[in-house]
Amino acid sequence: MRFLLGMMWLLHWLPLPVLGRIGNGVGSLLFAVMGPRREIALTNLRLTMPELSEEQRRALARQHFQAYSRSVLERSILWWAPEARLRKLIKVESAVAGTAPDQVPVAELAGQPTILLCPHFVCLDVGGVAVALEASASSMYVAQKNKAFDAVLRAGRSRFKPVRLFTRQDGIKPIMRALKENMPYFMLPDMDFGAKDAEFVPFFGVPAATLTATARIAAATGGQVMPVIATFLPGYQGYRVKFYPVWENYPGTDMVAATRRMNEFIEERVKEAPSEYFWTHKRFKTRPEGEPSFYSNKR
């Protein structure tokens, strides 16, 4: 692992157009050889985009493998590149009231408990860096089995401002504590973790086990929800990080309706950058009682 981390460190010296093209090549290779993951992506696309032909879905799945591979290799830039280079590559767009259109809405983030809604697009780590360059934040992460990699991951996500990283095993208390201290919390709400604390809410018209935590935490803390989406800029120019307006009247009293509203927002963003959404995750793994699985049992 230390050798691989050393290779990753070397990659950050490459110009982004070179590194991006390498990522695309690696992604094309992985699409060809990773049959089970390729089938998961294609299954998800058949469920969510039935209007496309099978050829179009395969092309989109291949583009996703390329985008995901790029994001992994380009993480080396996020972890080790100088601050000046990151500021040049990350283009901020803010639609938040009272904030300059090219600035992270720092005052709005610090003014009250804020949940940064960050769906699983491949560049989501870029959104974290954009905030960390300006303000402290907190987030949940998956602790890595390899201690060396885990240390690099944690250091990479907290190299500018103090960042609190929680695991699922930590539970909800540290999240609530951070929010009450007005430390923004990155919420990644759109993965299938089973039926516990979830409701079957449509995602592209398909019932999907969706965590209601975003709505419940917002209700419990009086927090605001501010979506943030990070995507690639065209032509290997860098990344766009867009901060959307705070949701009004959210969550209200109906947690299921609030969760449906969240999924609808994510759908609209997926339509804008379909190849960059995390299609290799079994988003529809958990089914309502009596319904068969959409996926094979190979992975």
TIPAMAR-398016 format. One record per residue: residue in three letters; x, y, z of N, C-alpha, C in turn. Coordinates in steps of 0.02 Angstrom, whole numbers, plus 50000, padded with zeros to 5 digits. Layout:
<marros>
{marro 'ALA' {X Y Z} {X Y Z} {X Y Z}};
...
</marros>
This chain:
<marros>
{marro 'MET' {50041 49939 50000} {50000 50000 50000} {50043 50063 50000}};
{marro 'ARG' {50098 50062 50036} {50142 50121 50037} {50170 50136 49968}};
{marro 'PHE' {50184 50082 49930} {50207 50092 49861} {50153 50126 49819}};
{marro 'LEU' {50090 50102 49826} {50034 50132 49789} {50023 50204 49808}};
{marro 'LEU' {50030 50219 49873} {50023 50288 49895} {50079 50332 49867}};
{marro 'GLY' {50139 50303 49862} {50194 50339 49832} {50180 50354 49759}};
{marro 'MET' {50151 50306 49723} {50133 50317 49654} {50079 50371 49649}};
{marro 'MET' {50031 50369 49695} {49979 50421 49695} {50011 50490 49705}};
{marro 'TRP' {50059 50495 49751} {50092 50558 49764} {50127 50584 49701}};
{marro 'LEU' {50159 50540 49664} {50192 50560 49603} {50142 50587 49551}};
{marro 'LEU' {50082 50558 49550} {50033 50579 49500} {50012 50652 49508}};
{marro 'HIS' {50016 50678 49569} {49990 50745 49578} {50033 50798 49544}};
{marro 'TRP' {50093 50779 49522} {50136 50826 49486} {50115 50833 49413}};
{marro 'LEU' {50076 50786 49387} {50057 50788 49317} {50007 50844 49303}};
{marro 'PRO' {50010 50874 49243} {49957 50921 49224} {49890 50885 49223}};
{marro 'LEU' {49838 50921 49241} {49772 50890 49245} {49750 50859 49179}};
{marro 'PRO' {49762 50890 49120} {49742 50857 49058} {49775 50789 49048}};
{marro 'VAL' {49838 50783 49069} {49873 50719 49063} {49844 50668 49112}};
{marro 'LEU' {49836 50689 49175} {49810 50644 49225} {49738 50623 49209}};
{marro 'GLY' {49698 50670 49184} {49629 50654 49166} {49625 50603 49110}};
{marro 'ARG' {49668 50610 49061} {49668 50562 49005} {49691 50492 49028}};
{marro 'ILE' {49739 50491 49074} {49759 50427 49103} {49699 50395 49138}};
{marro 'GLY' {49663 50436 49177} {49604 50410 49212} {49552 50383 49164}};
{marro 'ASN' {49542 50417 49109} {49494 50392 49059} {49516 50325 49031}};
{marro 'GLY' {49581 50319 49018} {49606 50255 48992} {49598 50199 49042}};
{marro 'VAL' {49613 50213 49105} {49604 50162 49157} {49530 50144 49163}};
{marro 'GLY' {49486 50193 49159} {49415 50180 49164} {49389 50136 49107}};
{marro 'SER' {49413 50148 49047} {49393 50106 48990} {49415 50034 49000}};
{marro 'LEU' {49475 50026 49027} {49500 49958 49041} {49457 49925 49094}};
{marro 'LEU' {49442 49961 49148} {49402 49932 49202} {49331 49914 49178}};
{marro 'PHE' {49304 49955 49134} {49238 49940 49107} {49239 49873 49069}};
{marro 'ALA' {49295 49860 49036} {49300 49799 48997} {49310 49737 49041}};
{marro 'VAL' {49346 49744 49097} {49365 49685 49136} {49323 49674 49199}};
{marro 'MET' {49290 49726 49224} {49252 49719 49286} {49179 49704 49271}};
{marro 'GLY' {49167 49642 49248} {49101 49622 49227} {49046 49632 49279}};
{marro 'PRO' {49055 49610 49340} {49001 49619 49390} {48984 49692 49404}};
{marro 'ARG' {49035 49734 49411} {49022 49805 49422} {48990 49838 49361}};
{marro 'ARG' {49012 49817 49302} {48983 49843 49241} {48908 49826 49238}};
{marro 'GLU' {48891 49765 49259} {48821 49743 49257} {48779 49781 49308}};
{marro 'ILE' {48808 49797 49366} {48772 49838 49415} {48755 49906 49385}};
{marro 'ALA' {48805 49938 49354} {48793 50003 49323} {48739 49999 49269}};
{marro 'LEU' {48743 49948 49227} {48694 49941 49173} {48625 49927 49201}};
{marro 'THR' {48621 49887 49254} {48556 49874 49285} {48526 49938 49312}};
{marro 'ASN' {48566 49979 49346} {48542 50042 49372} {48517 50088 49315}};
{marro 'LEU' {48554 50089 49261} {48535 50132 49205} {48472 50106 49170}};
{marro 'ARG' {48463 50040 49167} {48402 50013 49138} {48341 50033 49179}};
{marro 'LEU' {48350 50034 49246} {48295 50051 49291} {48280 50126 49289}};
{marro 'THR' {48331 50168 49286} {48320 50239 49292} {48313 50275 49226}};
{marro 'MET' {48339 50246 49172} {48337 50280 49107} {48313 50232 49053}};
{marro 'PRO' {48252 50206 49060} {48225 50158 49011} {48217 50188 48942}};
{marro 'GLU' {48216 50255 48937} {48207 50287 48872} {48268 50281 48828}};
{marro 'LEU' {48326 50264 48857} {48387 50255 48818} {48390 50186 48787}};
{marro 'SER' {48425 50181 48732} {48437 50115 48702} {48492 50079 48743}};
{marro 'GLU' {48498 50014 48734} {48550 49977 48769} {48619 50002 48749}};
{marro 'GLU' {48627 50020 48686} {48691 50047 48663} {48707 50113 48698}};
{marro 'GLN' {48657 50155 48706} {48667 50219 48740} {48684 50208 48814}};
{marro 'ARG' {48651 50159 48844} {48666 50146 48915} {48736 50119 48924}};
{marro 'ARG' {48759 50077 48878} {48827 50051 48883} {48878 50107 48874}};
{marro 'ALA' {48864 50153 48829} {48909 50210 48819} {48911 50253 48882}};
{marro 'LEU' {48853 50263 48914} {48850 50303 48974} {48885 50268 49032}};
{marro 'ALA' {48877 50202 49037} {48912 50164 49089} {48987 50168 49080}};
{marro 'ARG' {49010 50164 49017} {49082 50169 49004} {49107 50239 49025}};
{marro 'GLN' {49069 50291 49009} {49088 50358 49029} {49091 50364 49105}};
{marro 'HIS' {49045 50329 49139} {49047 50331 49212} {49111 50299 49239}};
{marro 'PHE' {49130 50241 49212} {49191 50209 49234} {49251 50256 49223}};
{marro 'GLN' {49250 50292 49167} {49304 50340 49154} {49304 50397 49205}};
{marro 'ALA' {49244 50423 49219} {49239 50478 49267} {49260 50456 49336}};
{marro 'TYR' {49239 50397 49356} {49256 50373 49423} {49332 50361 49428}};
{marro 'SER' {49361 50332 49377} {49434 50320 49378} {49472 50386 49380}};
{marro 'ARG' {49448 50435 49342} {49478 50501 49346} {49476 50528 49417}};
{marro 'SER' {49419 50523 49449} {49411 50552 49515} {49459 50520 49565}};
{marro 'VAL' {49471 50454 49557} {49517 50420 49603} {49589 50444 49592}};
{marro 'LEU' {49611 50447 49530} {49679 50469 49516} {49688 50543 49533}};
{marro 'GLU' {49638 50583 49519} {49643 50655 49531} {49636 50673 49605}};
{marro 'ARG' {49618 50623 49646} {49619 50634 49718} {49690 50652 49741}};
{marro 'SER' {49740 50630 49703} {49809 50647 49721} {49819 50722 49721}};
{marro 'ILE' {49786 50757 49675} {49790 50830 49673} {49757 50860 49735}};
{marro 'LEU' {49699 50832 49754} {49664 50858 49812} {49705 50848 49876}};
{marro 'TRP' {49742 50793 49879} {49779 50777 49940} {49846 50811 49946}};
{marro 'TRP' {49878 50826 49889} {49948 50849 49893} {49964 50913 49854}};
{marro 'ALA' {49921 50934 49809} {49937 50994 49770} {49937 51056 49813}};
{marro 'PRO' {49976 51106 49796} {49976 51169 49834} {49908 51202 49832}};
{marro 'GLU' {49895 51242 49884} {49831 51276 49888} {49818 51320 49827}};
{marro 'ALA' {49870 51353 49802} {49861 51397 49744} {49836 51359 49683}};
{marro 'ARG' {49862 51298 49674} {49840 51258 49616} {49767 51237 49625}};
{marro 'LEU' {49748 51218 49685} {49679 51198 49697} {49631 51256 49685}};
{marro 'ARG' {49649 51315 49708} {49606 51372 49697} {49598 51388 49623}};
{marro 'LYS' {49650 51375 49585} {49646 51386 49513} {49601 51335 49479}};
{marro 'LEU' {49602 51274 49503} {49564 51220 49471} {49491 51218 49492}};
{marro 'ILE' {49476 51239 49553} {49408 51234 49580} {49370 51299 49568}};
{marro 'LYS' {49319 51296 49527} {49277 51354 49511} {49213 51350 49552}};
{marro 'VAL' {49204 51397 49597} {49146 51397 49641} {49090 51437 49608}};
{marro 'GLU' {49029 51410 49611} {48969 51445 49590} {48920 51444 49649}};
{marro 'SER' {48898 51501 49670} {48852 51504 49726} {48787 51539 49707}};
{marro 'ALA' {48732 51506 49721} {48666 51535 49712} {48634 51551 49779}};
{marro 'VAL' {48676 51554 49831} {48652 51567 49899} {48644 51642 49909}};
{marro 'ALA' {48586 51661 49935} {48571 51732 49945} {48624 51765 49989}};
{marro 'GLY' {48645 51825 49969} {48693 51863 50009} {48765 51843 49999}};
{marro 'THR' {48779 51799 49951} {48847 51775 49940} {48868 51792 49869}};
{marro 'ALA' {48931 51812 49860} {48957 51825 49793} {48952 51761 49751}};
{marro 'PRO' {48936 51768 49687} {48923 51709 49645} {48983 51664 49635}};
{marro 'ASP' {49043 51687 49652} {49103 51645 49644} {49137 51630 49710}};
{marro 'GLN' {49099 51634 49765} {49128 51624 49831} {49090 51570 49870}};
{marro 'VAL' {49127 51532 49911} {49095 51486 49958} {49055 51528 50008}};
{marro 'PRO' {48992 51509 50021} {48950 51550 50066} {48968 51540 50140}};
{marro 'VAL' {49026 51564 50159} {49053 51551 50225} {49008 51579 50280}};
{marro 'ALA' {48985 51641 50272} {48944 51672 50324} {48879 51634 50334}};
{marro 'GLU' {48849 51611 50279} {48787 51573 50284} {48798 51506 50317}};
{marro 'LEU' {48857 51475 50305} {48873 51411 50335} {48882 51417 50410}};
{marro 'ALA' {48912 51472 50432} {48929 51480 50502} {48873 51511 50543}};
{marro 'GLY' {48822 51536 50510} {48771 51573 50546} {48721 51530 50583}};
{marro 'GLN' {48713 51468 50563} {48666 51423 50596} {48683 51351 50576}};
{marro 'PRO' {48653 51302 50610} {48668 51232 50591} {48652 51221 50518}};
{marro 'THR' {48702 51193 50481} {48694 51185 50409} {48713 51115 50388}};
{marro 'ILE' {48667 51083 50353} {48679 51018 50322} {48696 51031 50249}};
{marro 'LEU' {48757 51013 50230} {48777 51018 50160} {48758 50953 50125}};
{marro 'LEU' {48705 50955 50086} {48680 50895 50052} {48725 50881 49993}};
{marro 'CYS' {48761 50825 49995} {48813 50810 49945} {48801 50740 49917}};
{marro 'PRO' {48760 50732 49866} {48747 50666 49837} {48810 50635 49808}};
{marro 'HIS' {48805 50570 49792} {48864 50532 49770} {48880 50543 49696}};
{marro 'PHE' {48907 50601 49682} {48939 50612 49618} {49014 50599 49627}};
{marro 'VAL' {49048 50580 49573} {49116 50556 49581} {49164 50610 49607}};
{marro 'CYS' {49147 50674 49598} {49191 50728 49621} {49172 50755 49689}};
{marro 'LEU' {49134 50717 49728} {49110 50744 49792} {49167 50767 49838}};
{marro 'ASP' {49226 50735 49833} {49282 50757 49875} {49304 50828 49858}};
{marro 'VAL' {49293 50848 49795} {49311 50916 49775} {49268 50967 49813}};
{marro 'GLY' {49204 50950 49823} {49161 50994 49863} {49187 51002 49933}};
{marro 'GLY' {49212 50948 49962} {49241 50951 50029} {49301 50996 50031}};
{marro 'VAL' {49344 50992 49980} {49404 51035 49978} {49384 51108 49970}};
{marro 'ALA' {49335 51121 49927} {49313 51190 49916} {49292 51222 49982}};
{marro 'VAL' {49256 51185 50024} {49235 51211 50089} {49294 51216 50136}};
{marro 'ALA' {49336 51164 50138} {49392 51162 50185} {49443 51217 50173}};
{marro 'LEU' {49446 51242 50111} {49491 51298 50098} {49469 51362 50133}};
{marro 'GLU' {49404 51364 50153} {49377 51425 50182} {49350 51417 50253}};
{marro 'ALA' {49327 51357 50270} {49292 51349 50335} {49298 51277 50359}};
{marro 'SER' {49291 51269 50424} {49290 51202 50454} {49224 51168 50438}};
{marro 'ALA' {49224 51102 50437} {49164 51064 50424} {49171 50995 50455}};
{marro 'SER' {49119 50956 50451} {49120 50887 50476} {49088 50842 50424}};
{marro 'SER' {49104 50778 50428} {49078 50731 50379} {49086 50660 50405}};
{marro 'MET' {49049 50615 50374} {49057 50544 50390} {49102 50513 50336}};
{marro 'TYR' {49143 50466 50357} {49184 50431 50309} {49190 50358 50329}};
{marro 'VAL' {49212 50317 50281} {49221 50246 50294} {49294 50234 50315}};
{marro 'ALA' {49304 50213 50377} {49372 50199 50400} {49403 50143 50358}};
{marro 'GLN' {49464 50153 50335} {49497 50105 50292} {49534 50052 50333}};
{marro 'LYS' {49533 49991 50308} {49566 49936 50344} {49642 49946 50347}};
{marro 'ASN' {49670 49974 50293} {49742 49987 50292} {49757 50052 50329}};
{marro 'LYS' {49796 50049 50382} {49808 50107 50424} {49845 50163 50387}};
{marro 'ALA' {49891 50144 50343} {49928 50195 50306} {49881 50234 50260}};
{marro 'PHE' {49838 50198 50224} {49792 50231 50179} {49741 50273 50218}};
{marro 'ASP' {49719 50246 50275} {49670 50283 50316} {49701 50349 50340}};
{marro 'ALA' {49764 50347 50359} {49798 50408 50383} {49804 50460 50327}};
{marro 'VAL' {49821 50437 50267} {49826 50483 50210} {49758 50512 50192}};
{marro 'LEU' {49707 50470 50194} {49640 50493 50179} {49617 50547 50228}};
{marro 'ARG' {49627 50534 50291} {49607 50583 50342} {49647 50648 50336}};
{marro 'ALA' {49712 50641 50324} {49754 50700 50317} {49734 50740 50255}};
{marro 'GLY' {49718 50705 50201} {49699 50739 50139} {49635 50778 50146}};
{marro 'ARG' {49590 50755 50188} {49525 50789 50196} {49527 50843 50250}};
{marro 'SER' {49583 50850 50284} {49586 50900 50337} {49650 50940 50334}};
{marro 'ARG' {49675 50953 50274} {49740 50985 50268} {49737 51061 50272}};
{marro 'PHE' {49679 51092 50268} {49675 51165 50268} {49642 51191 50332}};
{marro 'LYS' {49580 51174 50344} {49544 51195 50405} {49529 51132 50445}};
{marro 'PRO' {49519 51139 50511} {49501 51081 50552} {49437 51047 50526}};
{marro 'VAL' {49440 50982 50519} {49383 50943 50495} {49370 50886 50544}};
{marro 'ARG' {49308 50875 50561} {49290 50818 50603} {49263 50763 50559}};
{marro 'LEU' {49293 50705 50564} {49272 50647 50524} {49242 50594 50570}};
{marro 'PHE' {49181 50573 50555} {49147 50523 50595} {49139 50459 50554}};
{marro 'THR' {49132 50403 50588} {49114 50341 50555} {49042 50324 50573}};
{marro 'ARG' {49013 50277 50536} {48944 50256 50552} {48940 50227 50622}};
{marro 'GLN' {48995 50198 50646} {48996 50168 50713} {48992 50222 50768}};
{marro 'ASP' {49010 50284 50751} {49007 50337 50800} {48936 50357 50817}};
{marro 'GLY' {48889 50340 50773} {48820 50358 50785} {48805 50430 50768}};
{marro 'ILE' {48747 50453 50790} {48723 50519 50770} {48743 50574 50819}};
{marro 'LYS' {48762 50557 50880} {48776 50609 50930} {48830 50658 50910}};
{marro 'PRO' {48889 50635 50883} {48939 50685 50864} {48917 50730 50807}};
{marro 'ILE' {48874 50704 50763} {48847 50745 50708} {48804 50801 50737}};
{marro 'MET' {48759 50782 50784} {48716 50831 50814} {48756 50883 50852}};
{marro 'ARG' {48810 50861 50886} {48852 50907 50924} {48886 50957 50877}};
{marro 'ALA' {48912 50931 50821} {48945 50976 50773} {48896 51027 50745}};
{marro 'LEU' {48836 51006 50729} {48787 51052 50702} {48767 51105 50753}};
{marro 'LYS' {48760 51084 50815} {48741 51133 50867} {48797 51184 50879}};
{marro 'GLU' {48858 51165 50860} {48914 51212 50864} {48922 51252 50799}};
{marro 'ASN' {48872 51246 50755} {48871 51280 50691} {48929 51259 50645}};
{marro 'MET' {48951 51197 50653} {49000 51169 50607} {48962 51132 50553}};
{marro 'PRO' {48967 51153 50489} {48928 51121 50436} {48943 51046 50432}};
{marro 'TYR' {48892 51008 50415} {48899 50935 50410} {48883 50914 50339}};
{marro 'PHE' {48931 50880 50307} {48920 50852 50240} {48878 50788 50246}};
{marro 'MET' {48819 50790 50215} {48773 50734 50218} {48772 50700 50150}};
{marro 'LEU' {48789 50635 50150} {48788 50595 50089} {48731 50545 50095}};
{marro 'PRO' {48671 50563 50071} {48610 50528 50092} {48584 50476 50044}};
{marro 'ASP' {48619 50464 49988} {48588 50428 49933} {48620 50360 49919}};
{marro 'MET' {48635 50322 49972} {48657 50254 49963} {48610 50207 50000}};
{marro 'ASP' {48608 50145 49978} {48563 50095 50007} {48599 50061 50065}};
{marro 'PHE' {48580 50079 50126} {48608 50047 50186} {48559 49999 50218}};
{marro 'GLY' {48508 49979 50181} {48458 49934 50208} {48396 49970 50229}};
{marro 'ALA' {48349 49933 50257} {48283 49961 50274} {48283 50001 50339}};
{marro 'LYS' {48334 49991 50383} {48334 50025 50447} {48341 50101 50436}};
{marro 'ASP' {48299 50139 50469} {48299 50212 50466} {48288 50238 50395}};
{marro 'ALA' {48256 50198 50353} {48245 50217 50283} {48172 50207 50265}};
{marro 'GLU' {48153 50240 50211} {48086 50232 50182} {48094 50218 50108}};
{marro 'PHE' {48047 50181 50080} {48048 50169 50008} {48018 50230 49972}};
{marro 'VAL' {48063 50269 49944} {48045 50331 49911} {48066 50326 49838}};
{marro 'PRO' {48025 50349 49791} {48044 50343 49720} {48110 50379 49704}};
{marro 'PHE' {48150 50345 49664} {48209 50375 49635} {48207 50356 49561}};
{marro 'PHE' {48195 50405 49518} {48182 50393 49448} {48123 50344 49440}};
{marro 'GLY' {48074 50350 49483} {48014 50310 49479} {48019 50241 49508}};
{marro 'VAL' {48077 50222 49534} {48087 50156 49563} {48091 50163 49640}};
{marro 'PRO' {48050 50125 49678} {48056 50130 49751} {48127 50112 49774}};
{marro 'ALA' {48157 50158 49811} {48226 50149 49834} {48229 50161 49909}};
{marro 'ALA' {48260 50115 49945} {48269 50124 50018} {48313 50185 50029}};
{marro 'THR' {48284 50238 50056} {48318 50302 50061} {48318 50325 50134}};
{marro 'LEU' {48377 50340 50160} {48383 50363 50229} {48343 50429 50238}};
{marro 'THR' {48306 50432 50291} {48269 50493 50308} {48309 50539 50354}};
{marro 'ALA' {48373 50523 50363} {48414 50559 50412} {48420 50633 50396}};
{marro 'THR' {48424 50651 50332} {48430 50722 50316} {48372 50762 50345}};
{marro 'ALA' {48312 50738 50333} {48253 50773 50359} {48249 50770 50435}};
{marro 'ARG' {48265 50713 50463} {48259 50705 50536} {48310 50748 50573}};
{marro 'ILE' {48372 50750 50548} {48423 50790 50580} {48408 50865 50573}};
{marro 'ALA' {48384 50884 50514} {48365 50954 50504} {48309 50974 50553}};
{marro 'ALA' {48261 50930 50562} {48205 50944 50607} {48229 50948 50680}};
{marro 'ALA' {48275 50902 50699} {48297 50900 50768} {48342 50958 50787}};
{marro 'THR' {48379 50985 50739} {48427 51038 50754} {48403 51107 50733}};
{marro 'GLY' {48348 51109 50695} {48328 51173 50666} {48376 51194 50611}};
{marro 'GLY' {48411 51146 50583} {48463 51161 50534} {48435 51174 50464}};
{marro 'GLN' {48473 51210 50425} {48455 51222 50356} {48492 51171 50311}};
{marro 'VAL' {48462 51157 50253} {48492 51111 50205} {48513 51151 50144}};
{marro 'MET' {48579 51147 50130} {48607 51182 50072} {48641 51130 50027}};
{marro 'PRO' {48613 51115 49969} {48646 51066 49925} {48710 51093 49895}};
{marro 'VAL' {48758 51048 49885} {48820 51066 49850} {48839 51008 49805}};
{marro 'ILE' {48851 51023 49742} {48866 50972 49691} {48932 50990 49657}};
{marro 'ALA' {48978 50942 49654} {49042 50951 49620} {49044 50908 49558}};
{marro 'THR' {49063 50938 49502} {49068 50903 49438} {49131 50925 49401}};
{marro 'PHE' {49148 50887 49349} {49205 50905 49308} {49188 50965 49263}};
{marro 'LEU' {49235 51009 49254} {49230 51059 49201} {49251 51026 49135}};
{marro 'PRO' {49225 51048 49079} {49245 51017 49015} {49317 51032 48998}};
{marro 'GLY' {49345 50988 48956} {49412 51000 48930} {49467 50995 48981}};
{marro 'TYR' {49457 50957 49034} {49508 50948 49086} {49530 51015 49117}};
{marro 'GLN' {49482 51061 49123} {49499 51127 49151} {49497 51129 49227}};
{marro 'GLY' {49466 51079 49258} {49461 51078 49330} {49392 51055 49352}};
{marro 'TYR' {49364 51088 49403} {49303 51064 49434} {49256 51123 49448}};
{marro 'ARG' {49192 51109 49444} {49142 51158 49465} {49111 51135 49530}};
{marro 'VAL' {49107 51179 49579} {49073 51164 49642} {49017 51215 49649}};
{marro 'LYS' {48955 51190 49646} {48898 51235 49647} {48860 51228 49713}};
{marro 'PHE' {48850 51285 49746} {48810 51288 49807} {48740 51313 49788}};
{marro 'TYR' {48690 51273 49804} {48621 51288 49786} {48587 51326 49843}};
{marro 'PRO' {48533 51362 49827} {48498 51398 49881} {48474 51352 49936}};
{marro 'VAL' {48473 51377 49997} {48447 51339 50053} {48374 51322 50040}};
{marro 'TRP' {48355 51260 50055} {48286 51239 50044} {48239 51274 50092}};
{marro 'GLU' {48188 51303 50066} {48139 51337 50107} {48088 51287 50135}};
{marro 'ASN' {48065 51300 50194} {48013 51260 50226} {48031 51185 50228}};
{marro 'TYR' {48094 51172 50242} {48117 51103 50246} {48140 51088 50317}};
{marro 'PRO' {48120 51030 50345} {48085 50975 50312} {48009 50976 50318}};
{marro 'GLY' {47982 51021 50358} {47910 51018 50371} {47895 50963 50421}};
{marro 'THR' {47834 50939 50421} {47813 50889 50470} {47812 50818 50443}};
{marro 'ASP' {47816 50810 50377} {47812 50744 50345} {47882 50723 50322}};
{marro 'MET' {47914 50678 50359} {47982 50658 50344} {47987 50620 50278}};
{marro 'VAL' {47935 50582 50261} {47936 50545 50198} {47930 50593 50139}};
{marro 'ALA' {47886 50642 50144} {47879 50691 50091} {47944 50731 50083}};
{marro 'ALA' {47977 50747 50139} {48040 50783 50136} {48094 50741 50102}};
{marro 'THR' {48094 50676 50115} {48143 50631 50083} {48128 50624 50009}};
{marro 'ARG' {48064 50623 49991} {48046 50622 49920} {48071 50685 49885}};
{marro 'ARG' {48063 50741 49918} {48087 50805 49890} {48163 50801 49878}};
{marro 'MET' {48199 50772 49925} {48272 50765 49917} {48289 50722 49857}};
{marro 'ASN' {48256 50666 49849} {48269 50622 49792} {48253 50657 49726}};
{marro 'GLU' {48200 50696 49725} {48183 50732 49663} {48237 50781 49645}};
{marro 'PHE' {48265 50815 49695} {48320 50862 49681} {48380 50824 49653}};
{marro 'ILE' {48397 50767 49683} {48454 50729 49660} {48443 50705 49588}};
{marro 'GLU' {48382 50683 49572} {48366 50662 49504} {48383 50717 49454}};
{marro 'GLU' {48363 50779 49469} {48375 50834 49423} {48449 50846 49413}};
{marro 'ARG' {48488 50840 49465} {48560 50850 49459} {48592 50792 49419}};
{marro 'VAL' {48567 50731 49428} {48593 50674 49391} {48581 50684 49316}};
{marro 'LYS' {48524 50711 49298} {48509 50722 49227} {48558 50772 49196}};
{marro 'GLU' {48585 50816 49238} {48632 50866 49212} {48702 50838 49201}};
{marro 'ALA' {48721 50787 49239} {48788 50756 49231} {48781 50681 49242}};
{marro 'PRO' {48746 50647 49197} {48728 50576 49211} {48788 50529 49217}};
{marro 'SER' {48842 50543 49183} {48900 50497 49186} {48937 50503 49252}};
{marro 'GLU' {48924 50556 49290} {48963 50568 49351} {48928 50544 49414}};
{marro 'TYR' {48868 50516 49408} {48835 50489 49466} {48861 50419 49480}};
{marro 'PHE' {48856 50397 49542} {48889 50335 49563} {48847 50274 49546}};
{marro 'TRP' {48848 50254 49483} {48804 50200 49458} {48827 50131 49478}};
{marro 'THR' {48889 50123 49500} {48912 50055 49517} {48892 50034 49588}};
{marro 'HIS' {48855 50077 49623} {48827 50058 49688} {48758 50026 49677}};
{marro 'LYS' {48742 49975 49716} {48677 49941 49710} {48624 49985 49745}};
{marro 'ARG' {48604 50037 49710} {48558 50085 49739} {48490 50055 49756}};
{marro 'PHE' {48471 50003 49720} {48405 49973 49730} {48411 49902 49759}};
{marro 'LYS' {48463 49892 49799} {48476 49825 49827} {48420 49803 49874}};
{marro 'THR' {48400 49846 49920} {48347 49829 49967} {48279 49838 49933}};
{marro 'ARG' {48238 49785 49935} {48174 49787 49901} {48117 49783 49951}};
{marro 'PRO' {48059 49811 49933} {48000 49800 49975} {47987 49726 49983}};
{marro 'GLU' {47958 49707 50038} {47946 49637 50053} {47910 49602 49996}};
{marro 'GLY' {47939 49545 49976} {47908 49506 49923} {47934 49521 49853}};
{marro 'GLU' {47971 49576 49844} {47997 49593 49778} {48065 49561 49767}};
{marro 'PRO' {48078 49535 49707} {48144 49503 49693} {48198 49556 49685}};
{marro 'SER' {48260 49533 49691} {48317 49577 49681} {48325 49594 49607}};
{marro 'PHE' {48350 49654 49594} {48366 49674 49525} {48435 49650 49504}};
{marro 'TYR' {48476 49630 49552} {48547 49617 49538} {48562 49543 49544}};
{marro 'SER' {48614 49522 49508} {48639 49454 49516} {48675 49449 49583}};
{marro 'ASN' {48690 49390 49604} {48723 49379 49668} {48799 49372 49662}};
{marro 'LYS' {48827 49391 49605} {48899 49383 49596} {48939 49431 49639}};
{marro 'ARG' {48913 49492 49650} {48949 49541 49692} {48900 49573 49741}};
</marros>
